[in-house]
Amino acid sequence: MRTKNTLILIFLLLSALVLSALIGTLTQDIIFLKWLTWSDSIGFDTVNLDLSVINLSLSFHMQINVLQVIFISAALLIYYKVR
């Protein structure tokens, strides 16, 4: 039962991200809906780890917009109602 709940949560979150990206792309040219596509980037630049045998470089960047926050919040509310 726990696995089923986890899969439902993952499905809802992924579908929220995909739908928000789709709707964000469709509404970016509409003047009165442009605020939905306001976004900001968070993350860190390259971090290098040199062990003389292996050179590992890591960086992380994520861009999130208003529509994604709304859709993820809705997905979490739906999950807690369904669960």
Backbone as XML, in Angstrom:
<?xml version="1.0"?>
<chain id="A" units="angstrom">
  <residue number="1" name="MET">
    <atom name="N" x="0.818" y="-1.190" z="0.000"/>
    <atom name="CA" x="0.000" y="0.000" z="0.000"/>
    <atom name="C" x="0.871" y="1.268" z="0.000"/>
  </residue>
  <residue number="2" name="ARG">
    <atom name="N" x="2.000" y="1.212" z="0.714"/>
    <atom name="CA" x="2.889" y="2.364" z="0.788"/>
    <atom name="C" x="3.507" y="2.669" z="-0.580"/>
  </residue>
  <residue number="3" name="THR">
    <atom name="N" x="3.823" y="1.636" z="-1.338"/>
    <atom name="CA" x="4.394" y="1.819" z="-2.667"/>
    <atom name="C" x="3.382" y="2.478" z="-3.595"/>
  </residue>
  <residue number="4" name="LYS">
    <atom name="N" x="2.124" y="2.096" z="-3.459"/>
    <atom name="CA" x="1.078" y="2.675" z="-4.290"/>
    <atom name="C" x="0.941" y="4.173" z="-4.015"/>
  </residue>
  <residue number="5" name="ASN">
    <atom name="N" x="0.989" y="4.572" z="-2.751"/>
    <atom name="CA" x="0.901" y="5.994" z="-2.407"/>
    <atom name="C" x="2.090" y="6.778" z="-2.951"/>
  </residue>
  <residue number="6" name="THR">
    <atom name="N" x="3.261" y="6.186" z="-2.890"/>
    <atom name="CA" x="4.459" y="6.845" z="-3.410"/>
    <atom name="C" x="4.362" y="7.028" z="-4.920"/>
  </residue>
  <residue number="7" name="LEU">
    <atom name="N" x="3.882" y="6.009" z="-5.611"/>
    <atom name="CA" x="3.724" y="6.116" z="-7.062"/>
    <atom name="C" x="2.688" y="7.163" z="-7.434"/>
  </residue>
  <residue number="8" name="ILE">
    <atom name="N" x="1.615" y="7.269" z="-6.669"/>
    <atom name="CA" x="0.600" y="8.299" z="-6.923"/>
    <atom name="C" x="1.204" y="9.684" z="-6.743"/>
  </residue>
  <residue number="9" name="LEU">
    <atom name="N" x="2.002" y="9.867" z="-5.686"/>
    <atom name="CA" x="2.638" y="11.157" z="-5.441"/>
    <atom name="C" x="3.600" y="11.518" z="-6.567"/>
  </residue>
  <residue number="10" name="ILE">
    <atom name="N" x="4.419" y="10.577" z="-6.987"/>
    <atom name="CA" x="5.367" y="10.827" z="-8.076"/>
    <atom name="C" x="4.629" y="11.165" z="-9.367"/>
  </residue>
  <residue number="11" name="PHE">
    <atom name="N" x="3.574" y="10.425" z="-9.656"/>
    <atom name="CA" x="2.783" y="10.697" z="-10.863"/>
    <atom name="C" x="2.162" y="12.086" z="-10.820"/>
  </residue>
  <residue number="12" name="LEU">
    <atom name="N" x="1.587" y="12.459" z="-9.681"/>
    <atom name="CA" x="0.966" y="13.777" z="-9.569"/>
    <atom name="C" x="1.988" y="14.906" z="-9.707"/>
  </residue>
  <residue number="13" name="LEU">
    <atom name="N" x="3.157" y="14.739" z="-9.103"/>
    <atom name="CA" x="4.181" y="15.773" z="-9.190"/>
    <atom name="C" x="4.728" y="15.905" z="-10.614"/>
  </residue>
  <residue number="14" name="LEU">
    <atom name="N" x="4.994" y="14.782" z="-11.262"/>
    <atom name="CA" x="5.496" y="14.829" z="-12.640"/>
    <atom name="C" x="4.461" y="15.403" z="-13.603"/>
  </residue>
  <residue number="15" name="SER">
    <atom name="N" x="3.207" y="15.023" z="-13.416"/>
    <atom name="CA" x="2.169" y="15.573" z="-14.286"/>
    <atom name="C" x="1.980" y="17.067" z="-14.029"/>
  </residue>
  <residue number="16" name="ALA">
    <atom name="N" x="2.142" y="17.519" z="-12.788"/>
    <atom name="CA" x="2.052" y="18.948" z="-12.484"/>
    <atom name="C" x="3.181" y="19.710" z="-13.172"/>
  </residue>
  <residue number="17" name="LEU">
    <atom name="N" x="4.386" y="19.158" z="-13.171"/>
    <atom name="CA" x="5.511" y="19.819" z="-13.832"/>
    <atom name="C" x="5.325" y="19.887" z="-15.342"/>
  </residue>
  <residue number="18" name="VAL">
    <atom name="N" x="4.858" y="18.807" z="-15.929"/>
    <atom name="CA" x="4.660" y="18.776" z="-17.379"/>
    <atom name="C" x="3.533" y="19.731" z="-17.794"/>
  </residue>
  <residue number="19" name="LEU">
    <atom name="N" x="2.422" y="19.693" z="-17.067"/>
    <atom name="CA" x="1.305" y="20.574" z="-17.398"/>
    <atom name="C" x="1.661" y="22.044" z="-17.204"/>
  </residue>
  <residue number="20" name="SER">
    <atom name="N" x="2.399" y="22.347" z="-16.148"/>
    <atom name="CA" x="2.778" y="23.743" z="-15.920"/>
    <atom name="C" x="3.741" y="24.234" z="-16.999"/>
  </residue>
  <residue number="21" name="ALA">
    <atom name="N" x="4.633" y="23.374" z="-17.464"/>
    <atom name="CA" x="5.529" y="23.765" z="-18.554"/>
    <atom name="C" x="4.742" y="23.992" z="-19.841"/>
  </residue>
  <residue number="22" name="LEU">
    <atom name="N" x="3.781" y="23.131" z="-20.113"/>
    <atom name="CA" x="2.962" y="23.268" z="-21.314"/>
    <atom name="C" x="2.121" y="24.535" z="-21.260"/>
  </residue>
  <residue number="23" name="ILE">
    <atom name="N" x="1.430" y="24.753" z="-20.166"/>
    <atom name="CA" x="0.577" y="25.933" z="-20.040"/>
    <atom name="C" x="1.424" y="27.205" z="-19.989"/>
  </residue>
  <residue number="24" name="GLY">
    <atom name="N" x="2.581" y="27.138" z="-19.356"/>
    <atom name="CA" x="3.483" y="28.284" z="-19.334"/>
    <atom name="C" x="3.949" y="28.673" z="-20.721"/>
  </residue>
  <residue number="25" name="THR">
    <atom name="N" x="4.240" y="27.694" z="-21.549"/>
    <atom name="CA" x="4.647" y="27.964" z="-22.927"/>
    <atom name="C" x="3.496" y="28.572" z="-23.731"/>
  </residue>
  <residue number="26" name="LEU">
    <atom name="N" x="2.299" y="28.084" z="-23.491"/>
    <atom name="CA" x="1.146" y="28.592" z="-24.230"/>
    <atom name="C" x="0.742" y="29.997" z="-23.800"/>
  </residue>
  <residue number="27" name="THR">
    <atom name="N" x="0.959" y="30.355" z="-22.541"/>
    <atom name="CA" x="0.499" y="31.649" z="-22.026"/>
    <atom name="C" x="1.586" y="32.721" z="-21.980"/>
  </residue>
  <residue number="28" name="GLN">
    <atom name="N" x="2.780" y="32.445" z="-22.435"/>
    <atom name="CA" x="3.848" y="33.439" z="-22.329"/>
    <atom name="C" x="3.647" y="34.636" z="-23.246"/>
  </residue>
  <residue number="29" name="ASP">
    <atom name="N" x="2.849" y="34.496" z="-24.291"/>
    <atom name="CA" x="2.606" y="35.611" z="-25.204"/>
    <atom name="C" x="1.318" y="36.373" z="-24.904"/>
  </residue>
  <residue number="30" name="ILE">
    <atom name="N" x="0.541" y="35.908" z="-23.939"/>
    <atom name="CA" x="-0.702" y="36.579" z="-23.562"/>
    <atom name="C" x="-0.364" y="37.601" z="-22.475"/>
  </residue>
  <residue number="31" name="ILE">
    <atom name="N" x="-0.697" y="38.839" z="-22.723"/>
    <atom name="CA" x="-0.264" y="39.942" z="-21.859"/>
    <atom name="C" x="-0.755" y="39.778" z="-20.426"/>
  </residue>
  <residue number="32" name="PHE">
    <atom name="N" x="-2.051" y="39.511" z="-20.212"/>
    <atom name="CA" x="-2.590" y="39.472" z="-18.860"/>
    <atom name="C" x="-2.278" y="38.165" z="-18.123"/>
  </residue>
  <residue number="33" name="LEU">
    <atom name="N" x="-1.676" y="37.191" z="-18.775"/>
    <atom name="CA" x="-1.251" y="35.948" z="-18.120"/>
    <atom name="C" x="0.265" y="35.827" z="-18.047"/>
  </residue>
  <residue number="34" name="LYS">
    <atom name="N" x="0.963" y="36.887" z="-18.406"/>
    <atom name="CA" x="2.421" y="36.851" z="-18.432"/>
    <atom name="C" x="3.021" y="36.662" z="-17.033"/>
  </residue>
  <residue number="35" name="TRP">
    <atom name="N" x="2.294" y="37.078" z="-15.986"/>
    <atom name="CA" x="2.801" y="36.937" z="-14.620"/>
    <atom name="C" x="2.945" y="35.464" z="-14.225"/>
  </residue>
  <residue number="36" name="LEU">
    <atom name="N" x="2.237" y="34.571" z="-14.891"/>
    <atom name="CA" x="2.358" y="33.143" z="-14.583"/>
    <atom name="C" x="3.714" y="32.586" z="-14.986"/>
  </residue>
  <residue number="37" name="THR">
    <atom name="N" x="4.389" y="33.246" z="-15.904"/>
    <atom name="CA" x="5.675" y="32.744" z="-16.392"/>
    <atom name="C" x="6.871" y="33.451" z="-15.762"/>
  </residue>
  <residue number="38" name="TRP">
    <atom name="N" x="6.635" y="34.314" z="-14.772"/>
    <atom name="CA" x="7.757" y="34.909" z="-14.056"/>
    <atom name="C" x="8.542" y="33.802" z="-13.397"/>
  </residue>
  <residue number="39" name="SER">
    <atom name="N" x="9.845" y="33.830" z="-13.542"/>
    <atom name="CA" x="10.642" y="32.730" z="-13.011"/>
    <atom name="C" x="11.939" y="33.242" z="-12.409"/>
  </residue>
  <residue number="40" name="ASP">
    <atom name="N" x="12.561" y="32.358" z="-11.655"/>
    <atom name="CA" x="13.856" y="32.643" z="-11.067"/>
    <atom name="C" x="14.657" y="31.349" z="-11.082"/>
  </residue>
  <residue number="41" name="SER">
    <atom name="N" x="15.958" y="31.494" z="-11.187"/>
    <atom name="CA" x="16.838" y="30.340" z="-11.229"/>
    <atom name="C" x="17.549" y="30.196" z="-9.886"/>
  </residue>
  <residue number="42" name="ILE">
    <atom name="N" x="17.588" y="28.972" z="-9.383"/>
    <atom name="CA" x="18.312" y="28.683" z="-8.151"/>
    <atom name="C" x="19.283" y="27.547" z="-8.425"/>
  </residue>
  <residue number="43" name="GLY">
    <atom name="N" x="20.363" y="27.517" z="-7.684"/>
    <atom name="CA" x="21.342" y="26.462" z="-7.861"/>
    <atom name="C" x="22.733" y="26.927" z="-7.518"/>
  </residue>
  <residue number="44" name="PHE">
    <atom name="N" x="23.703" y="26.117" z="-7.887"/>
    <atom name="CA" x="25.097" y="26.474" z="-7.650"/>
    <atom name="C" x="25.917" y="26.147" z="-8.891"/>
  </residue>
  <residue number="45" name="ASP">
    <atom name="N" x="27.000" y="26.895" z="-9.044"/>
    <atom name="CA" x="27.871" y="26.686" z="-10.194"/>
    <atom name="C" x="28.786" y="25.487" z="-9.971"/>
  </residue>
  <residue number="46" name="THR">
    <atom name="N" x="29.677" y="25.290" z="-10.879"/>
    <atom name="CA" x="30.508" y="24.098" z="-10.899"/>
    <atom name="C" x="31.353" y="23.953" z="-9.638"/>
  </residue>
  <residue number="47" name="VAL">
    <atom name="N" x="31.284" y="22.762" z="-9.062"/>
    <atom name="CA" x="32.138" y="22.368" z="-7.936"/>
    <atom name="C" x="33.018" y="21.241" z="-8.447"/>
  </residue>
  <residue number="48" name="ASN">
    <atom name="N" x="34.323" y="21.407" z="-8.340"/>
    <atom name="CA" x="35.262" y="20.409" z="-8.859"/>
    <atom name="C" x="35.861" y="19.603" z="-7.716"/>
  </residue>
  <residue number="49" name="LEU">
    <atom name="N" x="35.941" y="18.306" z="-7.922"/>
    <atom name="CA" x="36.605" y="17.401" z="-6.992"/>
    <atom name="C" x="37.660" y="16.645" z="-7.781"/>
  </residue>
  <residue number="50" name="ASP">
    <atom name="N" x="38.916" y="16.945" z="-7.528"/>
    <atom name="CA" x="40.020" y="16.331" z="-8.267"/>
    <atom name="C" x="40.747" y="15.363" z="-7.341"/>
  </residue>
  <residue number="51" name="LEU">
    <atom name="N" x="40.627" y="14.072" z="-7.632"/>
    <atom name="CA" x="41.271" y="13.028" z="-6.833"/>
    <atom name="C" x="42.467" y="12.424" z="-7.554"/>
  </residue>
  <residue number="52" name="SER">
    <atom name="N" x="42.992" y="13.109" z="-8.510"/>
    <atom name="CA" x="44.118" y="12.763" z="-9.368"/>
    <atom name="C" x="43.871" y="11.529" z="-10.236"/>
  </residue>
  <residue number="53" name="VAL">
    <atom name="N" x="42.939" y="10.699" z="-9.900"/>
    <atom name="CA" x="42.544" y="9.589" z="-10.764"/>
    <atom name="C" x="41.213" y="9.922" z="-11.426"/>
  </residue>
  <residue number="54" name="ILE">
    <atom name="N" x="40.347" y="10.550" z="-10.661"/>
    <atom name="CA" x="39.018" y="10.926" z="-11.133"/>
    <atom name="C" x="38.836" y="12.420" z="-10.916"/>
  </residue>
  <residue number="55" name="ASN">
    <atom name="N" x="38.353" y="13.082" z="-11.931"/>
    <atom name="CA" x="38.008" y="14.493" z="-11.815"/>
    <atom name="C" x="36.499" y="14.598" z="-11.921"/>
  </residue>
  <residue number="56" name="LEU">
    <atom name="N" x="35.842" y="15.032" z="-10.860"/>
    <atom name="CA" x="34.387" y="15.091" z="-10.802"/>
    <atom name="C" x="33.955" y="16.552" z="-10.745"/>
  </residue>
  <residue number="57" name="SER">
    <atom name="N" x="33.066" y="16.934" z="-11.633"/>
    <atom name="CA" x="32.528" y="18.299" z="-11.669"/>
    <atom name="C" x="31.024" y="18.226" z="-11.514"/>
  </residue>
  <residue number="58" name="LEU">
    <atom name="N" x="30.494" y="19.008" z="-10.595"/>
    <atom name="CA" x="29.056" y="19.026" z="-10.332"/>
    <atom name="C" x="28.537" y="20.446" z="-10.413"/>
  </residue>
  <residue number="59" name="SER">
    <atom name="N" x="27.357" y="20.580" z="-10.984"/>
    <atom name="CA" x="26.638" y="21.851" z="-10.937"/>
    <atom name="C" x="25.148" y="21.539" z="-10.929"/>
  </residue>
  <residue number="60" name="PHE">
    <atom name="N" x="24.386" y="22.440" z="-10.352"/>
    <atom name="CA" x="22.944" y="22.244" z="-10.237"/>
    <atom name="C" x="22.263" y="23.577" z="-10.485"/>
  </residue>
  <residue number="61" name="HIS">
    <atom name="N" x="21.327" y="23.591" z="-11.422"/>
    <atom name="CA" x="20.518" y="24.774" z="-11.700"/>
    <atom name="C" x="19.085" y="24.338" z="-11.921"/>
  </residue>
  <residue number="62" name="MET">
    <atom name="N" x="18.178" y="25.063" z="-11.303"/>
    <atom name="CA" x="16.762" y="24.768" z="-11.462"/>
    <atom name="C" x="16.034" y="26.087" z="-11.651"/>
  </residue>
  <residue number="63" name="GLN">
    <atom name="N" x="15.195" y="26.143" z="-12.655"/>
    <atom name="CA" x="14.410" y="27.339" z="-12.893"/>
    <atom name="C" x="12.959" y="27.019" z="-12.576"/>
  </residue>
  <residue number="64" name="ILE">
    <atom name="N" x="12.377" y="27.804" z="-11.710"/>
    <atom name="CA" x="11.001" y="27.568" z="-11.276"/>
    <atom name="C" x="10.196" y="28.836" z="-11.510"/>
  </residue>
  <residue number="65" name="ASN">
    <atom name="N" x="8.952" y="28.663" z="-11.955"/>
    <atom name="CA" x="8.096" y="29.822" z="-12.198"/>
    <atom name="C" x="6.832" y="29.739" z="-11.346"/>
  </residue>
  <residue number="66" name="VAL">
    <atom name="N" x="6.025" y="30.780" z="-11.424"/>
    <atom name="CA" x="4.820" y="30.892" z="-10.597"/>
    <atom name="C" x="3.849" y="29.761" z="-10.912"/>
  </residue>
  <residue number="67" name="LEU">
    <atom name="N" x="3.697" y="29.443" z="-12.166"/>
    <atom name="CA" x="2.765" y="28.393" z="-12.569"/>
    <atom name="C" x="3.171" y="27.027" z="-12.012"/>
  </residue>
  <residue number="68" name="GLN">
    <atom name="N" x="4.455" y="26.739" z="-11.955"/>
    <atom name="CA" x="4.919" y="25.481" z="-11.378"/>
    <atom name="C" x="4.622" y="25.404" z="-9.892"/>
  </residue>
  <residue number="69" name="VAL">
    <atom name="N" x="4.785" y="26.510" z="-9.188"/>
    <atom name="CA" x="4.470" y="26.533" z="-7.757"/>
    <atom name="C" x="2.985" y="26.261" z="-7.538"/>
  </residue>
  <residue number="70" name="ILE">
    <atom name="N" x="2.144" y="26.880" z="-8.346"/>
    <atom name="CA" x="0.695" y="26.673" z="-8.226"/>
    <atom name="C" x="0.329" y="25.220" z="-8.522"/>
  </residue>
  <residue number="71" name="PHE">
    <atom name="N" x="0.876" y="24.661" z="-9.590"/>
    <atom name="CA" x="0.534" y="23.290" z="-9.974"/>
    <atom name="C" x="1.080" y="22.259" z="-8.981"/>
  </residue>
  <residue number="72" name="ILE">
    <atom name="N" x="2.277" y="22.470" z="-8.466"/>
    <atom name="CA" x="2.829" y="21.539" z="-7.475"/>
    <atom name="C" x="2.021" y="21.597" z="-6.186"/>
  </residue>
  <residue number="73" name="SER">
    <atom name="N" x="1.604" y="22.790" z="-5.779"/>
    <atom name="CA" x="0.759" y="22.921" z="-4.590"/>
    <atom name="C" x="-0.564" y="22.207" z="-4.793"/>
  </residue>
  <residue number="74" name="ALA">
    <atom name="N" x="-1.150" y="22.361" z="-5.968"/>
    <atom name="CA" x="-2.410" y="21.669" z="-6.273"/>
    <atom name="C" x="-2.216" y="20.156" z="-6.284"/>
  </residue>
  <residue number="75" name="ALA">
    <atom name="N" x="-1.100" y="19.690" z="-6.823"/>
    <atom name="CA" x="-0.830" y="18.247" z="-6.850"/>
    <atom name="C" x="-0.684" y="17.694" z="-5.435"/>
  </residue>
  <residue number="76" name="LEU">
    <atom name="N" x="-0.025" y="18.432" z="-4.561"/>
    <atom name="CA" x="0.109" y="17.978" z="-3.168"/>
    <atom name="C" x="-1.236" y="17.976" z="-2.454"/>
  </residue>
  <residue number="77" name="LEU">
    <atom name="N" x="-2.070" y="18.980" z="-2.710"/>
    <atom name="CA" x="-3.410" y="18.990" z="-2.111"/>
    <atom name="C" x="-4.246" y="17.814" z="-2.603"/>
  </residue>
  <residue number="78" name="ILE">
    <atom name="N" x="-4.174" y="17.541" z="-3.898"/>
    <atom name="CA" x="-4.905" y="16.390" z="-4.455"/>
    <atom name="C" x="-4.389" y="15.092" z="-3.836"/>
  </residue>
  <residue number="79" name="TYR">
    <atom name="N" x="-3.080" y="14.980" z="-3.663"/>
    <atom name="CA" x="-2.519" y="13.768" z="-3.071"/>
    <atom name="C" x="-3.032" y="13.553" z="-1.656"/>
  </residue>
  <residue number="80" name="TYR">
    <atom name="N" x="-3.056" y="14.589" z="-0.849"/>
    <atom name="CA" x="-3.521" y="14.431" z="0.532"/>
    <atom name="C" x="-5.014" y="14.185" z="0.617"/>
  </residue>
  <residue number="81" name="LYS">
    <atom name="N" x="-5.768" y="14.663" z="-0.367"/>
    <atom name="CA" x="-7.225" y="14.359" z="-0.413"/>
    <atom name="C" x="-7.466" y="12.919" z="-0.848"/>
  </residue>
  <residue number="82" name="VAL">
    <atom name="N" x="-6.686" y="12.436" z="-1.813"/>
    <atom name="CA" x="-6.857" y="11.073" z="-2.344"/>
    <atom name="C" x="-6.353" y="10.029" z="-1.360"/>
  </residue>
  <residue number="83" name="ARG">
    <atom name="N" x="-5.258" y="10.333" z="-0.711"/>
    <atom name="CA" x="-4.633" y="9.383" z="0.201"/>
    <atom name="C" x="-5.538" y="9.187" z="1.368"/>
  </residue>
</chain>
